[in-house]
Amino acid sequence: MKQLFYLFAALVLLSGCTATSPAVKQTANNQENRVPLQRILTKSKFLDNGNNIRVYVTFYLDRPSTLAEVSREVVINYQLYPEYNSTKQALASGNVNFSVNSLLEDKGWYIASFDVPKPKDLYTGVVLTEIRDNRSNNKVINDCFVRFQSGKVGDYYMFFDKTGTMPILQSFITAGDSVILKSLDNKTTAFKTMRYKYEFDPALSPMATGQRVPQKSLYTDSAYTIQSNKVVRFDIESLYYMTKDTSEAFGIGLMVVDKRFPKLTRPEKLARPLIYMSTTTETADLYGSREPKKALDNYWLNVTQGNQNNAKRTIKAFYQRVEQANKMFSTYKEGWKTDKGMVWIIMGDPSKIVRTKDKEIWTYTRNSQYSEVNFTFNRRANQFTEDHYELQRYAEYQSIWYPTVDQWRNGDVGVR
């Protein structure tokens, strides 16, 4: 038992000391962990910029590159349409000209920005940005739903790093970070800031078609005022909500997380995502234990039946998926707790993703147990984030879900 836990601890420490690329290179042992750049790993946001909107797009190249190399080898262009799946001609289009001085880089992610003119008499649209890497011939198309006439404060204000130049496109920062909430017109505005201390629940299973028990009300742990265009430091791990007026239905949400996030390293946190591949009894033992290290040891010993190789492979693959889910799907709660994060962790990379204004459809076709299965995520209004999606659940998923969970428990994670 001790030997297995030492193996588990070593794997966790190893993952915490190395930089895990969002797109893991294929080898004979880790093909199942690869995340294709072409479909998933881009993010975008927009800000109102007077007669234009400014679109920020971040992308990841699966190789070390200097800013000079990226500016030479990457081509970006955009097209503006009135809606998703539009058959009309693009309302606007253009090439994005960027250089070493205008391209930004943050931990291997590159950020480009460009302005799109606001059409007359159009309230919303979608900007499709094509990013083409001429060295690898990879191509990614990012879609950004935009509003040209809006009262939402998040369309005008966004967090940047403490210099005010690097936009923060993810929904979280690290405790102790200093940032600036700013708009492109650089006006100073007071924001009511509320801090909530609340532990959100993991996603329900895809088969849970019954009504969810309503969440407990969020109670304000503290409230204070910050000023836009001024540096502010967030020291306490929690969920924060900023709004100009407390009567507004939507504001700006921000998670402040520990320095290891999106990795999980503490035993009590490592135990939580295992709910997706565990029985009710196993989950109760993991969640209720006063000795989380011992509980994890017993869990993996029982699941893998003492097989060291299976334990090593399964632990590594599972927590890589958890980390990736946190990077890609974190909103007002950790990515692994979201519906998308749950499906990603268990099912892996979809074969195809179709997005519209109101939903995403993930299609899986790789498994011999089925020809094709779709998971539909419907966008729901949320005061903290634009990216809140809920899975459309069906009891029929059990014929797909349970065999896939069994593959995890048997150490037989499918190769992508």
Sine and cosine of phi, psi and omega as CSV:
sin_phi,cos_phi,sin_psi,cos_psi,sin_omega,cos_omega
0.00,0.00,-0.70,0.72,0.02,-1.00
-0.89,0.46,-0.64,0.77,-0.03,-1.00
-0.88,0.47,-0.65,0.76,0.00,-1.00
-0.92,0.40,-0.66,0.75,-0.01,-1.00
-0.92,0.39,-0.61,0.80,0.05,-1.00
-0.87,0.49,-0.63,0.78,0.06,-1.00
-0.88,0.47,-0.71,0.70,0.01,-1.00
-0.88,0.48,-0.71,0.70,-0.01,-1.00
-0.90,0.44,-0.64,0.77,-0.01,-1.00
-0.90,0.43,-0.63,0.77,0.02,-1.00
-0.91,0.42,-0.65,0.76,0.01,-1.00
-0.91,0.42,-0.69,0.72,0.02,-1.00
-0.90,0.43,-0.63,0.77,0.01,-1.00
-0.89,0.46,-0.69,0.72,0.00,-1.00
-0.93,0.38,-0.46,0.89,0.01,-1.00
-0.98,0.20,-0.29,0.96,-0.07,-1.00
-0.97,-0.25,-0.07,1.00,0.00,-1.00
-0.86,-0.52,0.49,-0.87,0.03,-1.00
-0.99,0.12,0.89,-0.46,-0.01,-1.00
-1.00,-0.04,0.89,-0.45,0.00,-1.00
-0.93,0.38,0.64,-0.76,0.09,-1.00
-0.85,0.52,-0.47,0.88,0.09,-1.00
-0.92,-0.40,0.97,-0.24,-0.08,-1.00
-0.99,0.14,0.75,-0.67,-0.01,-1.00
-0.92,0.40,0.56,-0.83,-0.03,-1.00
-0.97,0.25,0.73,-0.68,0.21,-0.98
-0.69,-0.72,0.06,-1.00,-0.01,-1.00
-0.90,0.44,-0.40,0.91,-0.11,-0.99
-0.97,-0.23,-0.23,0.97,-0.09,-1.00
-0.75,-0.66,0.42,0.91,0.03,-1.00
-0.86,0.50,-0.53,0.84,-0.06,-1.00
-0.94,0.34,-0.19,0.98,-0.06,-1.00
-0.98,-0.19,-0.05,1.00,-0.11,-0.99
-0.95,0.32,0.68,-0.74,0.05,-1.00
-0.91,-0.42,0.95,-0.32,-0.06,-1.00
-0.88,0.47,0.76,-0.65,0.05,-1.00
-0.89,0.45,-0.56,0.83,-0.19,-0.98
-0.87,0.49,-0.48,0.88,-0.14,-0.99
-0.93,-0.36,-0.52,0.85,-0.29,-0.96
-0.95,-0.32,-0.78,0.63,-0.32,-0.95
-1.00,0.03,0.91,0.42,0.23,-0.97
-0.68,-0.73,0.51,-0.86,0.08,-1.00
-0.69,-0.72,0.41,-0.91,0.02,-1.00
-0.47,-0.88,0.44,-0.90,0.13,-0.99
-0.56,-0.83,0.25,-0.97,0.06,-1.00
-0.70,-0.71,0.39,-0.92,0.11,-0.99
-0.73,-0.68,0.57,-0.82,0.09,-1.00
-0.92,0.38,0.72,-0.70,-0.03,-1.00
-0.72,-0.70,0.79,0.61,0.02,-1.00
0.96,0.26,-0.92,-0.40,0.01,-1.00
-0.99,0.16,-0.06,1.00,0.00,-1.00
-0.79,-0.61,0.15,-0.99,0.31,-0.95
-0.90,-0.44,0.56,-0.83,0.05,-1.00
-0.96,-0.27,0.83,-0.56,-0.01,-1.00
-0.98,-0.21,0.77,-0.64,0.08,-1.00
-0.95,-0.33,0.81,-0.59,0.01,-1.00
-0.81,-0.58,0.77,-0.64,0.07,-1.00
-0.92,-0.39,0.59,-0.81,-0.02,-1.00
-0.57,-0.82,0.39,-0.92,-0.04,-1.00
-0.87,-0.50,0.78,-0.63,0.10,-1.00
-0.98,-0.19,0.71,-0.70,-0.09,-1.00
-0.99,0.14,0.81,0.59,0.04,-1.00
-0.15,-0.99,0.44,-0.90,0.11,-0.99
-0.95,0.30,0.77,-0.64,-0.03,-1.00
-0.58,-0.82,0.55,-0.84,0.12,-0.99
-0.99,0.10,0.28,-0.96,0.05,-1.00
-0.87,0.49,-0.59,0.81,0.01,-1.00
-0.90,0.43,-0.66,0.75,0.01,-1.00
-0.91,0.42,-0.69,0.73,-0.01,-1.00
-0.90,0.44,-0.67,0.74,-0.02,-1.00
-0.90,0.43,-0.44,0.90,0.04,-1.00
-1.00,0.09,-0.58,0.81,-0.22,-0.98
-0.99,-0.17,-0.23,0.97,-0.06,-1.00
-0.94,-0.34,0.72,-0.69,0.03,-1.00
-0.88,-0.47,0.75,-0.66,-0.02,-1.00
-0.82,-0.58,0.73,-0.68,0.14,-0.99
-0.63,-0.78,0.32,-0.95,-0.06,-1.00
-0.70,-0.72,0.35,-0.94,0.13,-0.99
-0.65,-0.76,0.67,-0.75,0.02,-1.00
-0.96,-0.28,0.80,-0.61,0.04,-1.00
-0.84,-0.54,0.41,-0.91,0.00,-1.00
-0.94,0.34,-0.38,0.92,-0.01,-1.00
-0.28,-0.96,0.20,-0.98,0.08,-1.00
-0.90,0.43,0.52,-0.86,0.05,-1.00
0.84,0.55,0.48,0.88,0.00,-1.00
-0.95,0.32,0.67,-0.74,0.07,-1.00
-0.99,-0.11,-0.02,1.00,0.00,-1.00
-0.98,0.18,0.30,-0.95,0.06,-1.00
-0.92,0.39,0.53,-0.85,0.00,-1.00
-0.84,0.54,0.67,-0.74,0.01,-1.00
-0.96,0.27,-0.46,0.89,0.04,-1.00
-0.38,-0.93,0.44,-0.90,0.04,-1.00
-0.37,-0.93,0.29,-0.96,0.02,-1.00
0.05,-1.00,0.27,-0.96,0.13,-0.99
-1.00,-0.02,0.61,-0.79,0.02,-1.00
-1.00,-0.08,0.93,-0.37,0.02,-1.00
-1.00,0.01,0.86,-0.50,0.04,-1.00
-0.66,-0.75,0.34,-0.94,-0.05,-1.00
-0.68,-0.74,-0.05,-1.00,0.05,-1.00
-0.85,0.53,-0.57,0.82,-0.07,-1.00
-0.98,0.21,-0.44,0.90,-0.06,-1.00
-0.98,-0.18,-0.35,0.94,0.02,-1.00
-0.99,0.15,0.69,-0.73,0.00,-1.00
-0.94,-0.34,0.44,-0.90,0.01,-1.00
-0.69,-0.72,0.71,-0.71,0.01,-1.00
-0.61,-0.79,0.97,-0.24,0.06,-1.00
0.81,0.58,0.71,0.71,0.04,-1.00
1.00,0.03,-0.15,0.99,0.06,-1.00
-0.99,-0.13,0.68,-0.73,-0.01,-1.00
-0.95,-0.31,0.65,-0.76,-0.08,-1.00
-0.85,-0.53,0.84,-0.55,0.09,-1.00
-0.88,-0.47,0.46,-0.89,0.03,-1.00
-0.67,-0.74,0.46,-0.89,0.01,-1.00
-0.37,-0.93,0.43,-0.90,0.00,-1.00
-0.99,-0.14,0.64,-0.77,0.06,-1.00
-0.87,-0.50,0.81,-0.59,-0.01,-1.00
-0.91,0.41,0.60,-0.80,0.03,-1.00
-0.98,0.20,0.83,-0.55,0.08,-1.00
-0.95,0.31,0.45,-0.89,0.06,-1.00
-0.97,0.25,0.59,-0.80,0.11,-0.99
0.87,0.49,0.49,0.87,0.07,-1.00
-0.79,-0.61,0.81,-0.59,-0.07,-1.00
-1.00,0.02,-0.61,0.79,-0.04,-1.00
-0.67,-0.75,0.22,-0.98,0.05,-1.00
-0.22,-0.98,-0.05,-1.00,0.06,-1.00
-0.72,-0.69,0.77,-0.64,0.04,-1.00
-0.98,-0.19,0.87,-0.49,0.07,-1.00
-0.98,-0.17,0.88,-0.47,-0.04,-1.00
-0.94,-0.35,0.87,-0.49,0.05,-1.00
-0.99,-0.11,0.82,-0.57,0.04,-1.00
-0.90,-0.44,0.90,-0.44,-0.07,-1.00
-0.89,-0.45,0.81,-0.59,0.04,-1.00
-0.99,-0.13,0.96,-0.29,-0.09,-1.00
-0.95,0.32,-0.34,0.94,0.02,-1.00
-0.96,0.28,-0.71,0.70,-0.06,-1.00
-0.99,-0.15,-0.18,0.98,-0.08,-1.00
0.91,0.41,0.30,0.95,0.12,-0.99
-0.98,0.21,0.48,-0.88,0.02,-1.00
-0.62,-0.78,0.65,-0.76,0.06,-1.00
-0.74,-0.68,0.64,-0.77,0.07,-1.00
-0.89,-0.45,0.88,-0.48,0.02,-1.00
-0.98,-0.18,0.67,-0.74,0.06,-1.00
-0.93,-0.37,0.74,-0.68,-0.02,-1.00
-0.78,-0.62,0.93,-0.37,0.06,-1.00
-0.97,0.26,0.78,-0.63,-0.10,-0.99
-0.80,-0.60,0.44,-0.90,0.09,-1.00
-0.88,-0.48,0.76,-0.65,0.00,-1.00
-1.00,-0.08,-0.39,0.92,0.06,-1.00
-0.73,-0.69,0.92,-0.40,-0.18,-0.98
-0.48,-0.88,0.50,-0.86,0.13,-0.99
-0.96,-0.29,0.08,1.00,-0.03,-1.00
-0.97,0.25,0.79,-0.62,-0.06,-1.00
-0.90,0.43,-0.50,0.87,0.00,-1.00
-0.94,0.35,-0.20,0.98,0.08,-1.00
-0.99,0.11,-0.16,0.99,-0.05,-1.00
-0.88,-0.47,-0.40,0.91,-0.07,-1.00
-0.81,-0.59,0.58,-0.82,0.02,-1.00
-0.47,-0.88,0.43,-0.90,0.05,-1.00
-0.99,0.16,0.66,-0.75,0.12,-0.99
-0.83,-0.56,0.21,-0.98,0.08,-1.00
-0.92,0.39,0.07,-1.00,-0.14,-0.99
-0.90,0.43,-0.29,0.96,0.07,-1.00
-0.99,0.11,-0.25,0.97,-0.03,-1.00
0.99,0.16,0.17,0.99,-0.05,-1.00
-0.94,-0.34,-0.50,0.86,-0.07,-1.00
-0.99,-0.12,0.94,-0.33,0.02,-1.00
-0.94,0.35,0.59,-0.81,0.03,-1.00
-0.98,-0.19,0.97,-0.25,-0.11,-0.99
-1.00,-0.02,-0.28,0.96,0.08,-1.00
-1.00,0.06,0.15,-0.99,-0.11,-0.99
-1.00,-0.07,0.15,0.99,-0.07,-1.00
-0.65,-0.76,0.44,-0.90,0.16,-0.99
-0.74,-0.68,0.18,-0.98,-0.02,-1.00
-1.00,-0.01,0.63,-0.78,0.06,-1.00
-0.81,0.59,0.74,-0.67,-0.05,-1.00
0.99,-0.14,-0.18,0.98,0.02,-1.00
-0.95,0.32,0.57,-0.82,0.13,-0.99
-0.96,-0.28,0.74,-0.67,-0.08,-1.00
-0.66,-0.75,0.14,-0.99,0.04,-1.00
-0.77,-0.64,0.78,-0.63,0.15,-0.99
-1.00,-0.03,0.88,-0.47,-0.11,-0.99
-0.58,-0.81,0.34,-0.94,0.14,-0.99
-0.91,-0.41,0.21,-0.98,-0.05,-1.00
-0.98,0.21,-0.26,0.97,0.08,-1.00
-1.00,0.02,-0.04,1.00,0.09,-1.00
0.87,0.50,0.45,0.89,0.08,-1.00
-0.98,0.21,0.58,-0.82,0.05,-1.00
-1.00,-0.01,0.83,-0.55,-0.06,-1.00
-0.72,-0.69,0.60,-0.80,0.05,-1.00
-1.00,0.09,0.72,-0.69,0.04,-1.00
-0.86,-0.50,0.81,-0.59,0.14,-0.99
-0.95,0.31,0.82,-0.58,-0.07,-1.00
-0.88,-0.47,0.80,-0.59,0.02,-1.00
-0.88,-0.48,0.66,-0.75,0.04,-1.00
-0.93,-0.36,0.77,-0.64,-0.01,-1.00
-0.90,-0.43,0.76,-0.65,0.08,-1.00
-0.96,-0.28,0.98,-0.21,-0.10,-0.99
-0.45,-0.89,0.67,-0.75,0.03,-1.00
-0.99,-0.17,0.96,-0.29,-0.02,-1.00
-0.97,0.23,0.49,-0.87,-0.03,-1.00
-0.98,0.20,0.44,-0.90,0.16,-0.99
-0.92,0.39,0.25,-0.97,0.04,-1.00
-0.90,0.44,0.55,-0.83,0.14,-0.99
-0.96,0.28,0.36,-0.93,-0.03,-1.00
-0.90,0.43,0.40,-0.92,0.01,-1.00
-0.88,0.47,-0.29,0.96,-0.02,-1.00
-1.00,-0.06,-0.04,1.00,-0.08,-1.00
-0.99,0.17,0.99,0.11,-0.08,-1.00
-1.00,0.09,-0.21,0.98,0.02,-1.00
-0.94,0.33,0.24,-0.97,-0.01,-1.00
-0.93,0.38,0.75,-0.66,0.04,-1.00
-0.94,0.34,0.62,-0.79,0.12,-0.99
-0.90,0.44,0.77,-0.64,-0.06,-1.00
-0.83,0.55,0.61,-0.79,0.05,-1.00
-0.91,0.41,0.52,-0.85,0.13,-0.99
-0.90,0.44,0.47,-0.88,0.02,-1.00
-0.90,0.43,0.58,-0.82,0.08,-1.00
-0.99,0.13,0.81,-0.58,0.03,-1.00
-0.96,-0.27,0.69,-0.72,-0.03,-1.00
-0.94,0.33,0.86,-0.51,0.04,-1.00
-0.97,0.23,-0.60,0.80,0.08,-1.00
-0.33,-0.95,0.33,-0.94,0.00,-1.00
-0.61,-0.79,0.63,-0.78,0.02,-1.00
-0.35,-0.94,0.00,-1.00,-0.05,-1.00
-0.89,-0.45,0.69,-0.72,0.14,-0.99
-0.86,-0.50,0.33,-0.94,0.02,-1.00
-0.94,-0.34,0.69,-0.73,0.12,-0.99
-0.92,0.38,0.39,-0.92,-0.01,-1.00
0.91,0.42,0.28,0.96,0.09,-1.00
-0.78,-0.62,0.62,-0.78,-0.03,-1.00
-0.91,0.41,0.73,-0.68,0.07,-1.00
-0.74,-0.67,0.61,-0.80,-0.02,-1.00
-0.92,-0.39,0.71,-0.70,0.04,-1.00
-0.94,-0.33,0.92,-0.40,-0.09,-1.00
-0.98,-0.21,-0.36,0.93,-0.13,-0.99
-0.96,-0.27,0.78,-0.63,0.05,-1.00
-0.92,0.39,0.86,-0.51,-0.04,-1.00
-0.05,-1.00,-0.04,-1.00,0.11,-0.99
-0.97,-0.23,0.77,-0.64,-0.03,-1.00
-0.89,-0.46,0.50,-0.87,-0.01,-1.00
-0.67,-0.74,0.83,-0.56,-0.03,-1.00
-0.91,-0.41,0.71,-0.70,0.04,-1.00
-0.50,-0.87,0.55,-0.84,0.05,-1.00
-0.97,0.26,-0.50,0.87,-0.06,-1.00
-0.63,-0.78,0.82,-0.57,-0.06,-1.00
-0.91,0.41,-0.22,0.98,0.04,-1.00
-0.99,0.11,-0.16,0.99,0.00,-1.00
-0.95,0.32,0.59,-0.80,-0.03,-1.00
-0.98,0.19,-0.41,0.91,-0.05,-1.00
-0.76,-0.65,0.61,-0.79,0.04,-1.00
-0.68,-0.73,-0.54,-0.84,0.00,-1.00
-0.84,-0.54,0.87,-0.50,0.01,-1.00
-0.99,-0.15,0.49,-0.87,0.02,-1.00
-0.47,-0.88,0.80,-0.60,0.13,-0.99
-1.00,-0.04,0.71,-0.70,0.13,-0.99
-0.94,-0.34,0.86,-0.51,-0.19,-0.98
-0.85,-0.52,0.15,-0.99,0.01,-1.00
-0.96,0.27,0.23,-0.97,-0.15,-0.99
-0.93,0.36,-0.28,0.96,0.01,-1.00
-1.00,0.07,-0.37,0.93,-0.03,-1.00
-0.86,0.51,0.67,-0.74,0.28,0.96
-1.00,0.09,0.01,1.00,0.13,-0.99
-0.96,0.28,0.45,-0.89,0.18,-0.98
-0.93,-0.36,0.73,-0.68,-0.05,-1.00
-0.76,-0.65,-0.48,0.88,-0.03,-1.00
-0.98,0.19,0.67,-0.75,-0.07,-1.00
-0.81,0.59,-0.66,0.75,-0.03,-1.00
-0.91,0.41,-0.49,0.87,0.06,-1.00
-0.99,0.13,-0.58,0.81,0.03,-1.00
-0.89,0.46,-0.48,0.88,-0.04,-1.00
-0.96,0.27,-0.46,0.89,-0.18,-0.98
-0.89,0.45,-0.74,0.68,-0.05,-1.00
-0.93,0.38,-0.25,0.97,-0.01,-1.00
-0.91,0.42,-0.17,0.99,0.05,-1.00
-0.84,0.54,-0.47,0.88,-0.07,-1.00
-0.97,0.26,-0.29,0.96,0.00,-1.00
-0.81,-0.59,0.39,0.92,-0.12,-0.99
-0.83,-0.55,0.37,-0.93,0.12,-0.99
-0.98,0.20,0.21,-0.98,0.02,-1.00
-0.87,0.50,-0.65,0.76,0.01,-1.00
-0.91,0.41,-0.68,0.73,0.01,-1.00
-0.89,0.46,-0.66,0.75,0.01,-1.00
-0.90,0.45,-0.68,0.74,0.02,-1.00
-0.88,0.48,-0.65,0.76,0.02,-1.00
-0.91,0.42,-0.67,0.74,-0.01,-1.00
-0.93,0.37,-0.71,0.70,-0.09,-1.00
-0.97,0.26,-0.50,0.87,-0.10,-1.00
-0.99,-0.11,-0.06,1.00,-0.08,-1.00
-0.94,0.33,0.63,-0.77,0.12,-0.99
-1.00,0.03,-0.10,0.99,0.05,-1.00
-0.81,-0.58,0.98,0.18,-0.12,-0.99
-0.87,0.50,-0.55,0.83,0.03,-1.00
-0.90,0.44,-0.71,0.71,0.00,-1.00
-0.91,0.41,-0.63,0.78,0.01,-1.00
-0.90,0.44,-0.65,0.76,0.05,-1.00
-0.90,0.43,-0.67,0.74,0.03,-1.00
-0.84,0.55,-0.76,0.64,-0.01,-1.00
-0.90,0.43,-0.62,0.79,-0.02,-1.00
-0.88,0.48,-0.81,0.58,-0.06,-1.00
-0.93,0.37,-0.52,0.86,0.07,-1.00
-0.89,0.46,-0.69,0.73,-0.03,-1.00
-0.96,0.29,-0.68,0.74,-0.06,-1.00
-0.91,0.42,-0.68,0.73,-0.06,-1.00
-1.00,-0.06,0.02,1.00,0.01,-1.00
0.80,0.60,0.61,0.79,0.07,-1.00
0.98,0.22,0.10,1.00,-0.01,-1.00
-0.98,0.20,0.94,-0.33,-0.08,-1.00
-0.89,0.45,-0.68,0.74,-0.03,-1.00
-0.91,0.42,-0.70,0.72,0.05,-1.00
-0.89,0.46,-0.65,0.76,0.01,-1.00
-0.88,0.48,-0.73,0.68,-0.02,-1.00
-0.88,0.48,-0.74,0.67,-0.04,-1.00
-0.91,0.41,-0.69,0.72,-0.07,-1.00
-0.94,0.34,-0.69,0.72,0.01,-1.00
-0.87,0.50,-0.73,0.69,-0.02,-1.00
-0.89,0.46,-0.75,0.66,-0.04,-1.00
-0.90,0.43,-0.68,0.74,-0.07,-1.00
-0.90,0.44,-0.74,0.67,-0.08,-1.00
-0.98,0.21,-0.34,0.94,0.21,-0.98
-0.91,0.41,-0.67,0.75,0.03,-1.00
-0.89,0.45,-0.67,0.75,0.01,-1.00
-0.88,0.48,-0.72,0.70,0.01,-1.00
-0.88,0.48,-0.69,0.72,0.01,-1.00
-0.90,0.44,-0.64,0.77,0.04,-1.00
-0.88,0.47,-0.64,0.77,0.04,-1.00
-0.90,0.43,-0.63,0.78,0.02,-1.00
-0.91,0.41,-0.66,0.75,-0.19,-0.98
-1.00,-0.05,-0.51,0.86,-0.22,-0.98
-0.86,-0.51,0.08,1.00,0.02,-1.00
-0.88,0.47,0.68,-0.73,0.01,-1.00
-0.76,-0.65,-0.94,-0.33,0.15,-0.99
-1.00,0.02,-0.07,1.00,0.10,-1.00
-0.64,-0.76,0.22,-0.98,-0.05,-1.00
-0.85,0.52,0.56,-0.83,-0.07,-1.00
-0.86,0.52,-0.56,0.83,-0.04,-1.00
-0.92,0.38,-0.34,0.94,-0.01,-1.00
-1.00,0.07,-0.22,0.98,-0.03,-1.00
-0.98,0.19,0.29,-0.96,0.05,-1.00
-0.88,0.47,-0.68,0.74,0.05,-1.00
-0.88,0.47,-0.69,0.73,-0.01,-1.00
-0.88,0.47,-0.65,0.76,0.02,-1.00
-0.87,0.49,-0.75,0.66,-0.02,-1.00
-0.91,0.42,-0.65,0.76,0.01,-1.00
-0.87,0.49,-0.71,0.71,-0.06,-1.00
-0.89,0.46,-0.73,0.68,-0.07,-1.00
-0.99,0.15,-0.72,0.69,-0.13,-0.99
-1.00,-0.01,-0.43,0.90,0.00,-1.00
1.00,0.04,-0.39,-0.92,-0.08,-1.00
-0.96,0.29,0.83,-0.55,0.04,-1.00
-0.90,0.44,0.47,-0.88,0.11,-0.99
-0.95,0.31,-0.50,0.87,-0.03,-1.00
-0.44,-0.90,0.58,-0.82,0.10,-1.00
-0.80,-0.60,0.77,-0.63,0.09,-1.00
-0.89,-0.45,0.81,-0.59,-0.01,-1.00
-0.91,-0.41,0.60,-0.80,0.20,-0.98
-0.75,-0.66,-0.07,-1.00,-0.01,-1.00
-0.87,0.50,-0.58,0.81,-0.18,-0.98
-0.92,-0.39,-0.05,1.00,-0.04,-1.00
-0.33,-0.95,0.24,-0.97,0.16,-0.99
-0.79,-0.61,0.62,-0.79,0.06,-1.00
-0.86,-0.51,0.88,-0.48,0.05,-1.00
-0.98,-0.18,0.79,-0.62,-0.01,-1.00
-0.92,-0.40,0.75,-0.66,0.07,-1.00
-0.90,-0.44,0.76,-0.65,-0.04,-1.00
-0.74,-0.68,0.06,1.00,-0.22,-0.98
-1.00,0.07,-0.32,0.95,-0.20,-0.98
-1.00,0.03,0.66,-0.75,-0.02,-1.00
-0.93,0.36,-0.25,0.97,-0.03,-1.00
-0.98,0.20,-0.25,0.97,-0.01,-1.00
-0.44,-0.90,0.41,-0.91,0.01,-1.00
-0.99,0.12,-0.62,0.79,-0.01,-1.00
-0.26,-0.96,0.63,-0.78,0.09,-1.00
-0.63,-0.77,0.66,-0.75,-0.01,-1.00
-0.92,-0.38,0.65,-0.76,0.18,-0.98
-0.90,-0.44,0.86,-0.51,-0.04,-1.00
-0.97,-0.26,0.81,-0.58,0.02,-1.00
-0.93,-0.37,0.87,-0.50,-0.01,-1.00
-0.99,-0.11,0.74,-0.67,0.03,-1.00
-0.95,0.31,0.73,-0.68,0.03,-1.00
-0.84,-0.54,0.57,-0.82,0.04,-1.00
-0.90,0.43,0.66,-0.75,-0.01,-1.00
-0.50,-0.87,0.70,-0.71,-0.08,-1.00
-0.93,0.37,-0.39,0.92,-0.10,-0.99
-1.00,-0.04,-0.48,0.88,-0.21,-0.98
-0.49,-0.87,0.42,-0.91,0.11,-0.99
-1.00,0.06,-0.22,0.98,-0.18,-0.98
-0.95,-0.32,0.59,0.81,0.02,-1.00
-1.00,-0.02,0.89,-0.46,-0.01,-1.00
-0.83,-0.56,0.57,-0.82,0.06,-1.00
-0.86,-0.52,0.72,-0.70,0.01,-1.00
-0.95,0.32,0.68,-0.73,0.14,-0.99
-0.99,0.12,0.94,-0.34,-0.19,-0.98
-1.00,-0.04,0.55,-0.84,0.02,-1.00
-0.62,-0.79,0.63,-0.78,0.07,-1.00
-0.89,0.45,-0.47,0.88,-0.06,-1.00
-0.92,0.39,-0.25,0.97,0.03,-1.00
-0.90,0.44,-0.30,0.95,-0.10,-1.00
-0.87,0.49,-0.50,0.87,-0.01,-1.00
-0.94,0.34,-0.30,0.95,0.05,-1.00
-0.98,-0.20,-0.68,0.73,-0.15,-0.99
-0.93,0.36,-0.76,0.64,-0.09,-1.00
-0.90,0.45,-0.68,0.74,0.07,-1.00
-0.89,0.46,-0.56,0.83,0.03,-1.00
-0.93,0.36,-0.64,0.77,0.08,-1.00
-0.88,0.47,-0.65,0.76,0.04,-1.00
-0.88,0.48,-0.58,0.81,0.06,-1.00
-0.88,0.47,-0.67,0.74,0.07,-1.00
-0.87,0.49,-0.73,0.68,-0.08,-1.00
-0.93,0.36,-0.44,0.90,0.03,-1.00
-1.00,0.02,-0.01,1.00,-0.04,-1.00
0.96,0.29,0.39,0.92,-0.07,-1.00
-0.89,-0.45,0.89,0.46,-0.01,-1.00
-0.94,0.33,0.79,-0.61,-0.09,-1.00
-0.89,0.45,0.62,-0.79,0.05,-1.00
-0.98,0.19,0.71,-0.70,-0.01,-1.00
-0.99,0.13,0.00,0.00,0.00,0.00
